[in-house]
Amino acid sequence: MKCAYCQNKECYQGKDCFGYRDKSLEAIRADEKARRISEVATSIESDGYMKWCRVYEVIEFAKRMGFSHIGIAFCVGMGKEAEALQRILEKYGFKVTSVCCKMGGIMKEELGFKKIKPERKEAICNSIGQAIALNEAGTELNLIVGLCVGHDIVFSMYSKAPVTTVVVKDRVLAHNPAGALYSGYYRRNVFGV
């Protein structure tokens, strides 16, 4: 299965190339939560297509799902972005709980983790702690703002509420990882493709 190489994308018009239609349809009919999220996501896609930015899509999604309490798990280096997002969400009437990745103050040497600069004190990015804190706060939807690769995965594993990403961290490409895919120069000279 290498759908990325397909030039036709006939699935867009309903073709079932691999025989997953019935299993998928059965699963979405059996799982009311997944069905509801998918239904609302589809309405967001339809109503906001090429009109709404991702932040506004999140607001509309949360409203249509009936969520009132949103969590933000953010990277310490994206505090200003997290603050702006929290202010926006609160303006739209949501209760917001935000938690920084360094919460808990667990030092890297306690776990034998590698430091960026060996001579300084460095706390781990505590994505499990972030998830626990938001779980205990009772958030209904959690947003990732710039968590590191891997930390975002662990956060999503431990979060009881559904998770979506608002900002993806990319320290080199101004938090726009798609830039590496759009730039022929970058693809050729960095990845060799």
C-alpha positions as CSV (number, residue, x, y, z in Angstrom):
1,M,0.0,0.0,0.0
2,K,1.7,3.2,-1.2
3,C,-1.2,5.7,-1.6
4,A,1.3,8.6,-1.6
5,Y,2.5,7.5,-5.1
6,C,-1.1,7.1,-6.6
7,Q,-1.8,9.8,-9.2
8,N,-5.5,9.1,-9.6
9,K,-6.8,9.1,-6.0
10,E,-9.9,7.3,-7.2
11,C,-10.8,6.7,-3.5
12,Y,-12.0,10.4,-3.5
13,Q,-14.8,9.2,-5.8
14,G,-15.5,6.0,-3.7
15,K,-13.2,3.4,-5.1
16,D,-12.1,0.8,-2.4
17,C,-8.6,-0.2,-3.6
18,F,-7.7,-2.4,-0.6
19,G,-10.9,-3.8,0.8
20,Y,-11.1,-1.7,3.9
21,R,-14.5,-0.1,3.2
22,D,-16.7,-2.6,5.1
23,K,-14.4,-2.8,8.1
24,S,-14.2,0.9,8.3
25,L,-17.9,1.4,7.9
26,E,-18.6,-1.2,10.5
27,A,-16.2,0.5,13.0
28,I,-17.6,4.0,12.5
29,R,-21.1,2.7,12.9
30,A,-20.2,0.8,16.1
31,D,-18.2,3.6,17.8
32,E,-20.5,6.5,18.6
33,K,-17.7,8.8,19.8
34,A,-15.7,8.3,16.6
35,R,-18.8,8.7,14.5
36,R,-19.7,12.0,16.2
37,I,-16.2,13.4,15.9
38,S,-16.0,12.3,12.2
39,E,-19.4,13.9,11.5
40,V,-18.5,17.2,13.1
41,A,-15.1,17.2,11.4
42,T,-16.8,16.6,8.1
43,S,-19.2,19.6,8.7
44,I,-16.1,21.8,9.6
45,E,-14.5,20.7,6.4
46,S,-17.6,21.5,4.4
47,D,-18.5,24.8,6.0
48,G,-15.1,26.3,6.4
49,Y,-13.3,24.9,3.4
50,M,-10.7,27.5,2.2
51,K,-12.3,30.1,4.6
52,W,-11.2,29.2,8.1
53,C,-7.8,29.0,9.7
54,R,-7.0,26.1,11.9
55,V,-7.5,28.0,15.1
56,Y,-11.0,28.9,14.0
57,E,-11.7,25.4,12.9
58,V,-10.8,24.2,16.4
59,I,-13.2,26.7,17.9
60,E,-16.0,25.6,15.6
61,F,-15.2,21.9,16.2
62,A,-15.3,22.4,20.0
63,K,-18.6,24.3,19.8
64,R,-20.3,21.8,17.6
65,M,-19.1,18.9,19.8
66,G,-20.6,20.7,22.8
67,F,-17.2,21.0,24.6
68,S,-16.8,23.7,27.2
69,H,-13.4,22.9,28.7
70,I,-10.3,22.9,26.5
71,G,-6.8,22.0,27.5
72,I,-3.6,23.3,26.0
73,A,-0.4,21.3,26.3
74,F,2.4,23.6,25.2
75,C,6.2,23.8,24.8
76,V,7.9,26.2,27.1
77,G,9.4,27.9,24.0
78,M,5.9,28.6,22.7
79,G,4.5,30.4,25.8
80,K,3.5,33.5,23.8
81,E,1.6,31.4,21.3
82,A,-0.1,29.4,24.0
83,E,-1.1,32.6,25.8
84,A,-2.6,34.1,22.6
85,L,-4.5,30.8,22.0
86,Q,-5.8,30.7,25.5
87,R,-7.0,34.4,25.3
88,I,-8.8,33.6,22.0
89,L,-10.5,30.5,23.3
90,E,-11.6,32.3,26.5
91,K,-13.0,35.1,24.3
92,Y,-15.2,32.5,22.7
93,G,-16.5,31.4,26.0
94,F,-14.4,28.3,26.7
95,K,-12.9,27.4,30.0
96,V,-9.2,26.8,29.3
97,T,-6.6,24.9,31.3
98,S,-3.0,25.3,30.0
99,V,0.0,23.3,31.1
100,C,3.7,23.9,30.2
101,C,5.9,21.0,29.1
102,K,8.4,21.6,31.9
103,M,5.8,21.2,34.6
104,G,6.8,19.0,37.5
105,G,10.4,20.0,37.4
106,I,11.8,16.5,36.8
107,M,15.5,16.8,36.0
108,K,17.0,15.0,33.0
109,E,19.8,13.5,35.1
110,E,17.2,11.8,37.3
111,L,16.3,9.6,34.4
112,G,19.6,9.5,32.6
113,F,18.3,11.6,29.7
114,K,20.6,13.5,27.4
115,K,20.9,17.3,28.0
116,I,21.1,20.0,25.3
117,K,24.0,21.6,27.3
118,P,25.6,19.2,29.8
119,E,26.8,21.9,32.2
120,R,23.4,23.4,32.9
121,K,20.3,22.2,34.8
122,E,17.6,20.9,32.5
123,A,14.1,19.6,33.3
124,I,12.5,17.0,31.0
125,C,9.6,17.8,28.8
126,N,7.0,16.1,31.0
127,S,4.3,15.2,28.5
128,I,2.9,12.5,30.8
129,G,2.5,15.1,33.5
130,Q,0.8,17.4,31.1
131,A,-1.7,14.7,30.2
132,I,-2.3,13.7,33.8
133,A,-2.9,17.4,34.8
134,L,-5.4,17.9,31.9
135,N,-7.1,14.6,32.7
136,E,-7.5,15.6,36.3
137,A,-8.8,19.1,35.2
138,G,-11.5,17.3,33.2
139,T,-10.7,18.8,29.8
140,E,-12.9,17.6,26.9
141,L,-10.5,18.5,24.1
142,N,-6.8,18.9,24.3
143,L,-4.7,21.0,22.0
144,I,-1.0,20.6,21.3
145,V,1.1,23.7,20.8
146,G,4.6,23.0,19.7
147,L,5.4,19.8,21.7
148,C,8.6,18.1,20.5
149,V,8.5,15.0,18.3
150,G,7.9,12.1,20.6
151,H,6.6,14.2,23.5
152,D,3.5,14.9,21.4
153,I,3.1,11.1,20.9
154,V,3.4,10.4,24.6
155,F,1.0,13.2,25.5
156,S,-1.6,11.8,23.0
157,M,-1.1,8.3,24.5
158,Y,-1.9,9.5,28.0
159,S,-4.6,12.1,27.3
160,K,-8.1,10.9,28.1
161,A,-9.7,13.6,26.0
162,P,-9.3,13.7,22.2
163,V,-6.2,15.5,21.0
164,T,-5.5,17.7,18.0
165,T,-2.4,19.8,17.1
166,V,-2.6,23.5,16.6
167,V,1.1,24.2,16.2
168,V,3.7,21.7,15.1
169,K,7.3,22.5,16.3
170,D,9.9,22.9,13.7
171,R,12.8,24.9,15.1
172,V,14.5,25.2,11.6
173,L,11.5,26.1,9.4
174,A,9.6,28.6,11.6
175,H,7.2,25.9,12.8
176,N,6.2,25.0,9.3
177,P,7.4,21.4,8.7
178,A,5.6,21.4,5.4
179,G,8.2,23.8,4.1
180,A,10.6,20.9,3.8
181,L,8.1,19.2,1.5
182,Y,7.3,22.3,-0.6
183,S,11.0,23.4,-1.2
184,G,12.6,21.5,-4.0
185,Y,16.0,22.9,-2.9
186,Y,15.5,21.5,0.7
187,R,14.3,18.1,-0.6
188,R,17.3,17.8,-2.9
189,N,20.0,19.1,-0.7
190,V,18.9,17.8,2.7
191,F,16.9,14.6,1.9
192,G,18.4,13.8,-1.5
193,V,15.0,13.2,-3.2
